[in-house]
Amino acid sequence: MPQNEDLLTLPDDWRATLHPRRGGAPGPPLELAPDAAATVQQWVKETRDQIDHLLGNRRSRPDLVEPARAHLEGKANPQGADGARVVRRRRDGAQAHAGGPPGSSGL
């Protein structure tokens, strides 16, 4: 079969570094760590005061705060889970930089 010089063929071992795209070659399968849920629950328990402080910040967006609060109250929803992730990233970022206390900028 003649080779198509306009077709890029990636070696199989490169697939581990691919970012999946719609309609493209799939990347590696994703696996959830067995203790992921317990790790997140423990983090929420340890940092709930900081989470509530950030969610209560007047500069936090209500369209993100409401789903995040619902998620934390046990009403699982993707937007709320992502809001909780953002809270953690902001908290970790605030601690890593000398820019102010965790949650000072809102969600």
C-alpha positions in Angstrom: 0.0 0.0 0.0 1.5 3.4 -0.9 2.2 5.7 2.0 0.4 9.0 2.3 2.9 11.7 2.9 0.1 14.0 4.1 -0.9 11.6 6.9 0.8 11.8 10.3 1.0 8.4 12.0 2.0 8.6 15.7 3.9 5.7 17.2 1.8 3.7 19.8 4.1 4.6 22.7 3.4 8.4 22.1 -0.2 7.9 22.9 0.5 8.2 26.7 1.3 11.8 26.1 -1.7 12.7 23.9 -4.3 15.2 25.0 -7.6 13.6 23.8 -9.5 15.6 21.2 -13.0 15.1 19.8 -12.7 12.9 16.7 -9.0 12.2 17.3 -7.0 9.3 18.5 -7.8 8.4 22.1 -5.2 9.0 24.8 -4.4 6.6 27.6 -7.3 5.3 29.7 -7.9 7.2 32.9 -8.0 5.4 36.1 -9.3 6.8 39.4 -7.1 6.2 42.4 -8.8 3.7 44.7 -8.6 6.1 47.6 -9.6 9.3 45.6 -13.1 9.7 47.2 -11.7 9.2 50.7 -8.9 11.7 50.0 -11.3 14.4 48.9 -13.7 13.8 51.8 -10.8 14.1 54.2 -9.6 17.3 52.5 -13.1 18.8 52.7 -13.4 17.9 56.4 -10.0 19.5 57.2 -10.6 22.7 55.3 -14.4 23.2 55.5 -14.0 26.6 57.3 -11.7 27.9 54.6 -14.1 26.5 51.9 -17.1 28.2 53.5 -15.1 31.5 53.8 -14.2 31.5 50.1 -17.8 30.5 49.1 -19.1 33.3 51.3 -16.8 36.0 49.8 -18.8 38.8 48.3 -16.7 38.6 45.1 -17.5 34.9 44.6 -19.8 34.2 41.6 -23.2 33.0 42.8 -23.6 30.8 39.7 -20.5 28.9 40.9 -21.1 29.1 44.6 -24.6 27.6 44.6 -23.6 24.4 42.8 -20.5 24.1 45.0 -22.5 24.4 48.2 -25.0 21.8 46.9 -22.2 19.5 46.0 -20.7 19.8 49.5 -24.1 19.1 51.0 -24.2 15.8 49.2 -26.1 16.7 46.1 -23.5 15.6 43.6 -23.3 17.6 40.4 -20.4 18.2 38.0 -20.4 22.0 38.3 -20.3 21.8 42.1 -17.5 19.3 42.0 -15.5 21.6 39.7 -16.3 24.5 42.1 -14.8 22.6 45.0 -11.8 21.9 42.8 -11.4 25.6 42.1 -11.6 26.3 45.8 -8.7 23.9 46.5 -6.6 25.4 43.7 -7.2 28.9 45.0 -6.4 27.8 48.5 -3.2 26.0 47.5 -2.2 28.9 45.3 -2.8 31.5 48.0 -0.6 29.4 50.4 2.1 29.0 47.7 2.3 32.8 47.1 2.6 35.7 49.4 -0.4 37.4 47.9 -2.8 37.1 50.8 -4.7 34.7 53.0 -6.5 31.7 51.4 -9.9 32.7 49.9 -9.1 36.4 49.8 -10.0 36.7 46.1 -13.3 34.8 45.9 -14.4 32.0 43.7 
